[in-house]
Amino acid sequence: MTLKRTHTCGELTAEQIGREVILNGWVGPRRDLGGVIFIDLRDRYGVTQVVFTEEDEALHEKAEHLRAEYVIGIKGKVIARGEENINSNLPTGEIEIEATDLVIYSEAETPPFEIKDGITTNDEVRLKYRYLDLRRPEVQEKLMLRSKFYQSVREFYHNLEFAEVETPVLMKSTPEGARDYLVPSRVNPGKFFALPQSPQTYKQLLMVSGYDRYFQIVKCFRDEDLRADRQPEFTQIDVEMSFVDEEDIYATHEGLMKKVFKDTIGYEVETPFPRMTYEEAMNTYGSDKPDTRFGLEFKDFSEIVKDAEFKVFSGTVKDGGAVVGITVPGQGDMGRGAIDRLTDRVKKETGAGGLIYIKMQDDGPLCSVAKFLTDEIVEQMVEKSEAEQGDLVLILAGPKPDVLKQLGQLRLMMGKDFDLIDESKYNFLWVTEFPLLEWDKETRRYHAMHHPFTSPREEDMELLDSDPAKAKARAYDLVLNGNELGGGSIRIHNSDVQSKVFELLGIGEKEAEEKFGFLLDAFKFGAPPHGGIAFGVDRAVMLLTGAKSLRDVIAFPKNQKAQSPMDEAPASVDEEQLEELHIDIRKSIKDQLS
Amino acid sequence: MTLKRTHTCGELTAEQIGREVILNGWVGPRRDLGGVIFIDLRDRYGVTQVVFTEEDEALHEKAEHLRAEYVIGIKGKVIARGEENINSNLPTGEIEIEATDLVIYSEAETPPFEIKDGITTNDEVRLKYRYLDLRRPEVQEKLMLRSKFYQSVREFYHNLEFAEVETPVLMKSTPEGARDYLVPSRVNPGKFFALPQSPQTYKQLLMVSGYDRYFQIVKCFRDEDLRADRQPEFTQIDVEMSFVDEEDIYATHEGLMKKVFKDTIGYEVETPFPRMTYEEAMNTYGSDKPDTRFGLEFKDFSEIVKDAEFKVFSGTVKDGGAVVGITVPGQGDMGRGAIDRLTDRVKKETGAGGLIYIKMQDDGPLCSVAKFLTDEIVEQMVEKSEAEQGDLVLILAGPKPDVLKQLGQLRLMMGKDFDLIDESKYNFLWVTEFPLLEWDKETRRYHAMHHPFTSPREEDMELLDSDPAKAKARAYDLVLNGNELGGGSIRIHNSDVQSKVFELLGIGEKEAEEKFGFLLDAFKFGAPPHGGIAFGVDRAVMLLTGAKSLRDVIAFPKNQKAQSPMDEAPASVDEEQLEELHIDIRKSIKDQLS
């Protein structure tokens, strides 16, 4: 290399006029005007205009070869741009460099898509040429914010004397919840490691070991069927604290959010955050992660309609279900066609059986099932709904909790459709008092709603024997604008309670011993009360950058088939490698592949 | 929990005398003296003495139940210790807490070893009960230093605007060098991911993408046969920079060492670091990671003895080998028995054929092979050796580079045996100008000495065609006290040069395309000159803490069979899991296991 930069492409201003400088970077758009060649030279830090005049013929000729994405070094003098050429949108917009030397480090073929913001290239092409996609300024901005995010988080915890500890990536398989990724062991034939779904057991052991406060930004892995917004590997902020209760976790992490939002996007987060129980969230918003940036709170009409002749209402209530609605302001004049389309969409997307409405028209409420209801009932419903003239009340009836979830989805649709969401807001919310268990109809057993290490509430311990479904957990989620940002719980720190919970989860003594014996053992040697939380880094950065997909905030993401189109991972491997690992591909697959 | 701590066990001093406080922690040694119960209460921050008098009978009785490692909360008043009981070794040594309340959070069985420093419990037991081993203060200190180390490193790079970027853990298998750990893909039957041996290709792609300066503290994986000091997963500081040459890498990372040593152990590192070429290091110290904390530099006697009648000398030189020695100060009176034992040890540990010596005795030099040499030759050797009266010259003869390595090992033995190493020193050294290739006798092909992406020196490009073995690489290692702390290189950024190097390494066009096609492609779209380095975190922390093994600075390490005795990973997995992954354990192994 012969031209070592003195400055980046983002830092020269009028202050440096007259100075001789060297810049390195990528060639952007080039313009030839009356024999003078202008190029935009780009690096991560910005863009600077470089000018090649006709004065130095050899240099000019060399500059004529420059094409987009060539990597070059230039030497030259910082000069002021003419008044009319000043670009006030650019930090370097007052100056340009009159080049006196040029080195081409690397030529470039024409890229498959332009290196600029706002391209519409499809995702697979962008993933195949991810190294070019990563070159686009809007992608770089997101990843640079992510870089800042990491350090802001870590500063926060280190300032509070949290111990940063790395936990193993090669651990034991304990399939619970999601599927494990497995890693065959060569040295231990027939045995497998698993990649962590989370470092849960390790961080609890660290508390038993007296590390007091632990944090780590750590990769986790879940071999799940990939929905639009999932990745096989994801990053979480993992935290555990000893001698704490919920209040300590809340206060600490409100502080974290305050710092991170300030450091990354300059937003002042207000604390403390509001709190809502799981029950209230479900009954009011039909979601355990309600978006509280807009209203449309649920109104429960069950009591009003329980004796109505209309069986869809009264029958539902009698069977333990609910009749609930939301009031959409100003949509009382929605036409028949629009309502029909909405009804179809609700049925399709939420699984609801139908949609009932009351239009608050000038001449009084118009209810879609008026003929089955008394005027009195409609009136009471209107009153309950707090609907005003011109509003639209949308009503669903069905078994709980399904109907609440369906109405929750309808609420979100309405919020989006009618622009009810204030996008400038960051609404944080602690959701608390989750049920300890949830019944899985399919497997006919309880699952841990959070995870098997979550402590029941002290006052609910008895319920574990008498009515476990009613027991509430010391679990909490942090919700931001309708997204689950993180969640955690106060843990069980007593091996007897832990064994009892395992039992409720259908994990027998032998299985518990096999899978988690070391944790149960550890609790026998003096375990402090402890609790923790984990936050999804990918999601948090997505929300901070306004990205539309997790893929946009991950440097090298996988596609929806868990593949990397760039390097074609996963790939076939040599027979030798498999032999060394004592495994074989199943014959049916081999036959298909060959 | 009812007693929420107001202070940690490490912070109370005479300043708080009279204050009511609450502490939480683990019960250490308990002493009952004349009805008064004393306990040491311990947490990560320190130890505080707690006193239970007989005044409150109920409390005293409760305290009588306390045993080692119980986890408790106590409330009490900070009082001054009697003059005679002040412990000036302890930050809290001037005070004690007179307890007024006690909560036992958790009882404890007697641990399998004492929770204190300097235990001699064997490694397997310590690993099985790792959560207890981690509780010992000397282990906690090391891991807390490691925690500080991480953040010091990150502050350094973030201050310099490096982009912190996470690279995938699930990547493509490109077996080169060490064995990959493989991860079968469920969604892509018959295909496998590999865990990264290093994020090498990704960090180079990030340079192609214009990230300019990248760093990451990242887990890497190598499925190698485990020597005493290896772990299947290890942590590295991974760095790459664009538009740089060796000088930028050196200067930047001398700064890193300065900051990290200051932040973690308060040591002032002097910069710049000395440099030595690979050739000089091998010829002077018989190692590419010389410990320069002591002398015993090699003396080459080959020229002096090349015509000696003694065939062991002259024959060796004639065959291109060398006769080299070191001068051990003050050991000229080593007895026959000691010399014989040393000779046996040298033969056994280094593989040398024999050991020749010259003792610098009062009555002149005594050479072990004097009868085969002229006095003149011995005299010249003595002169060359710079030995003085009382010194011992140890000489090896043999083919190069074997004999140099053997003498290098002998030098280290002597350094340790005779306490020639100043343990208070931190001697950094850049080793430079490594050969690009090394010849592998077994596979009869070249291997990349650093890795296949390392750039040859500009002036050696021609040698790639004419005499590749002579080509030097733009590679460098940072050595500290005889340990390789890190290494890196300026990379190839041109697909033609890269293809040529692949060819030299016996990686055919098809194979190169299959394995690294995406990198070669990326280089075609404008690649900046770039280079980088990686440092071993485990080793660095080991050196900083004076730990004797990597295992001592890793929270949950594996043993030498790559197993975790604590949770018994790796373990057997369910047949269902294997079926989902389309793999099977080979029949021979299954038969053994069943």
Interface residues (C-beta under 8 A of the other chain):
Chain A: M1 K4 R5 T8 N24 W26 V27 R42 D43 R44 Y45 E69 Y70 V71 G73 Y105 S106 E107 A108 E109 P111 Y129 R130 Y131 L132 L134 R135 Q140 L143 M144 R146 S147 K148 Y150 Q151 R154 E155 H158 F162 A163 E164 V165 E166 T167 P168 V169 L170 M171 K172 S173 P175 R179 D180 Y181 L182 V183 P184 S185 R186 V187 N188 P189 G190 K191 F192 F193 A194 L195 T201 Y202 L205 L206 V208 S209 G210 Y211 D212 K219 F221 D223 D225 L226 P232 E233 T235 S242 F243 D245 H493 N494 F518 A522 F523 K524 F525 G526 A527 P528 P529 I554 A555 F556 K558 K561 A562 Q563 S564 M566 D567 E568 A569 P570 A571 S572 V573 D574 Q577 L578 E579 E580 L581 H582 I583 D584 I585 R586 S588 I589 K590 Q592 L593
Chain B: M1 K4 R5 T8 N24 W26 V27 R42 D43 R44 Y45 E69 Y70 V71 G73 Y105 S106 E107 A108 E109 P111 Y129 R130 Y131 L132 L134 R135 Q140 L143 M144 R146 S147 K148 Y150 Q151 R154 E155 H158 F162 A163 E164 V165 E166 T167 P168 V169 L170 M171 K172 S173 P175 R179 D180 Y181 L182 V183 P184 S185 R186 V187 N188 P189 G190 K191 F192 F193 A194 L195 T201 Y202 L205 L206 V208 S209 G210 Y211 D212 K219 F221 D223 D225 L226 P232 E233 T235 S242 F243 D245 H493 N494 F518 A522 F523 K524 F525 G526 A527 P528 P529 I554 A555 F556 K558 K561 A562 Q563 S564 M566 D567 E568 A569 P570 A571 S572 V573 D574 Q577 L578 E579 E580 L581 H582 I583 D584 I585 R586 S588 I589 K590 Q592 L593
